[in-house]
Amino acid sequence: MAPSFDDENSLFDFVVKNGNGVKGLVDSGIAKVPERYVQPPLERIDKLDAFSQVLSPIDLSKLDQPAEHDQVAEAVVRAAETLGFFQVVNHGVPIELLEALKDAAHKFFAQPPEKKAVYLKGVSPSPLVKYGTSFVPEKEKALEWKDYVSMVYTNDAEALENWPNHCKDVALEYLKASTMMVKKLLEILLNNLGATQDQDSRIEALVGQKMVNMNFYPACPNPELTVGVGRHSDMGTLTVLLQDGIGGLYVKAEENIDAGKMAEWIEIPPIPGALVINVGDTLQILSNGRYKSAEHRVRTTSMQSRVSIPLFTTPKPIEKIGPLPQLVEIDGVAYYREILFGEYMNNFFGKAHDGKSSLNFAQNTST
Ligand SMILES: O=C(O)CCC(=O)C(=O)O
């Protein structure tokens, strides 16, 4: 018989503190999600409420063809200026590697809870690896239906020594191949801002810290009441995301008053072999608002477990972030203040997901 999780504390201990995660909850045989996972009505995701707009993926191999380069670069810039989300193909990350990553994620989460719990915050043998569930469970009224393992990159040797055996080789290869792609995209985005001076060192600083996550969303008995991940934008520079074929990732197209369009959620359908790219808050800040960090969220599904594997690229915590001075001069105003990325990060991880409110922290209140 499934254990009772009517008592909030016993549920929290089981899922969060003891590391059983949502996977442990599902494996215990629950027929209905516990109250603590029930989202307020406005946060629930109605599948039928979203547009399924198949935005053509951008073929990055064309960047190497002089006749096509400018058109592709323009598509990247346009996507960063509008939705902040796009998919890429022929990105240089081997397709077999993408398959191996999804397998590795399934294998990691299929392990018994005690094998994963060794990486829980506070007991993990390495500060580079953290296993957990939801986003910041201590701060959330309703928990997110997701388990994850995070692997922070410092150097190859430390990654191979500390990252979990099931994931380390493939995650490291993914990080390297994807970072090369991210740098190419940043070159395009910075050129468009006229930021050509010291570009290589600027790009290195923008991707100075990297982290690969493996997310696991177990099949959920009540997808209509829960979220896999709540509405949020990423805090960093660019995120590369591998999703499997299950679907459920949504991005918000902002209201466009000039075009008479209301805000709407668009489903980002899985495209075999493609990777999703999304603009993070750091690029919105750097571009003084020209590039838009993408508000996104994830639905749960009752049919099958889903995995996704993001690579987050961010500046190092000691790095300053702020709008490019030449853009402030053109705009006559700095929409964001200059701050240490570490401060931005602490604020981001100190609160439950709440759309793009993370950006308020960097807002220049004197404008
Ligand atoms: O699973 C996904 O598709 C998105 C994951 C995500 O937004 C995150 O890990 O921050």
The ligand as a MOL file (V3000), in Angstrom:
LIG
                    3D

  0  0  0     0  0            999 V3000
M  V30 BEGIN CTAB
M  V30 COUNTS 10 9 0 0 0
M  V30 BEGIN ATOM
M  V30 1 O 12.9130 20.7900 -19.0430 0
M  V30 2 C 12.8720 21.7620 -19.7730 0
M  V30 3 O 12.4620 21.6830 -20.9370 0
M  V30 4 C 13.2980 23.1180 -19.2890 0
M  V30 5 C 14.0890 23.0670 -18.0310 0
M  V30 6 C 14.3140 24.3930 -17.4010 0
M  V30 7 O 13.6770 25.3690 -17.7100 0
M  V30 8 C 15.3360 24.5120 -16.3570 0
M  V30 9 O 15.9580 23.5090 -15.9820 0
M  V30 10 O 15.5440 25.6720 -15.8860 0
M  V30 END ATOM
M  V30 BEGIN BOND
M  V30 1 2 1 2
M  V30 2 1 2 3
M  V30 3 1 2 4
M  V30 4 1 4 5
M  V30 5 1 5 6
M  V30 6 2 6 7
M  V30 7 1 6 8
M  V30 8 2 8 9
M  V30 9 1 8 10
M  V30 END BOND
M  V30 END CTAB
M  END
